[in-house]
Amino acid sequence: MFTPRWIQLFAASSRAMVVALAIALAMFVAPVSYADPAAPETSASGVHGMVVSESDDAAHAGVEILKQGGNAVDAAVATALAVGVTNPAACGIGGGGFMLIYMAKARAFYALDYRETAPLQARPDMYMRNGKPDEDLARDGILGVGVPGEIAGIDAALRRFGTMKFQQIAAPAEKLAGEGYAASPHLAKEIGMLAPKLKNDPGLAQVFLKPDGSAPQAGDTIIAKNLAATLKSLGDDPVANFYHGEVAAALVEFMKAHGGIVSAADLANYRPEWRDPIHHRYEGYDVYAMPPPSSGGVVLEMLGALDSGHLAGLGVNSPPYLARLIEVMRQGFVDREQYADPSFVGVEIQKLLTDSNILQLRERALHPKKSPPPPAAHDHGTSNLLVADKAGNVVALTTTINTVFGAKVSVPALGLILNDEMDDFAVAPGVPNAYRLEGERANEVRGGKRPLSSMSPIIVTKNGAPVMTSGGSGGPTIISGVLQVVLNILAFHLDATSAVNEPRIHEQAAPDVVIVEQAMPAATRSALEQMGYKLKVVPELGAVGAITIAPAKFRGAADPRKGGGAVGY
Ligand code: DON
């Protein structure tokens, strides 16, 4: 049928107007606030320093150490130990993590990997039952446990860069554990959700459930006396006791009694690794990250692919910007399949970060292929914390016991909650883990190997001086969340609080679905749907913190999605 040209043009322009109107509406709708008005401050500014943590008590512990004269490394360790007490579902001395450190005097970056390792007896087929992979075995229960790296990492960082002894730094955590702390709304919710599983573990039930088996309310006091005693027993040589002494003996005995495979040799052989930090540019900034087995390189690849993209002109969270993000995220997650423990697999990280690889990623993002996907799962284990001190030192630290309450197994006498980090390996090629991430051979289980992680602490410099740091929790949404918060600050010039509070999206290639926070304005969502994207709307995506750094002016933001605190001084 013939349609006059002006009608065609009008129809096209009214479609364009609908999209333009949707974009305009999307840009002017005020961001939804996640903050509970009664909750501690998630934003702060400071003159001498700043600590941002997913636990307000832990952020105060870090600032207490800064005020005692400690540096950013001392404060980061104090915060990590404290958050292990007050957010025990997320992290603790039964887990492991990554620490990215900038030391101002040396003008140098250091990357400390204290990720858990697979026990020496671990085998690629250890989660196969009757010829089929059983991923639950890697998740809940004693076979999910990797050799903890937390204490070894903390000790290595303190010995190299700290100014204080372990007991001085552990004091706030010991006090919180021994005298008690108020359960945060987030923790109370997690305990409530997991109460049926916590009931099955005598140590977890005793500390986290009321005598009648019910979950505590937010604000109720939780006391972890055995954990306080364990922290005290570590003295000033925590590695000796944890990996070779009484703690090691108690842990190995527990393993033997409950069918676990972490042995005395596993503990004695555990070593944190100082690795070479990785780096890429973004619009005149230098962005530093952790190398594999972290996913810092994926964030750098994505940022590189968006470099010189004139994002500011598109507008923060505008549909055209989000469409670009989605395509770049999808391709970044495709590259992530090549990431693994570099001690076992030749990960060509420098090649992945070359301009030509990043240009290829950008090309793939411009010519996307899509496939319909199943929905993804997201929960909140893991804890990120950030510290900047007055000497110019910066630490971005992410630590985890993996899923909420890790393996859901504790060693009661030690108050130690065991991680389920083995689930971050590919239990078999193509079998998705708790975060619906599928793995390949590179990330298969091997004794002594570290599983691939999504944790991606970041520090950004301009003209050689740190200007911001970020990191987060939430499995693979760490990668996309950190990317968005970094872009919100570097490309869109938002302050730390707005950058963290803006709604976020996530796309991880498989499953190939765009996950969108419900706070993303409806008009933006429908504009994305009109572009052909299949969306899954979720209440929230992970938790990402940020600190922006200018001379004598620190601004910190913890993510109100999870609570926590930013404390400046
Ligand atoms: O290292 C990793 O990638 C995971 N163990 C992180 C888990 C996490 O962030 C839990 N929160 N959803």
Residues whose N, C-alpha, C, O or C-beta is under 5 A from the ligand:
A	BS01	DON	D379 H380 G381 T382 T400 N402 D424 L452 S453 S454 M455 S473 G474 G475
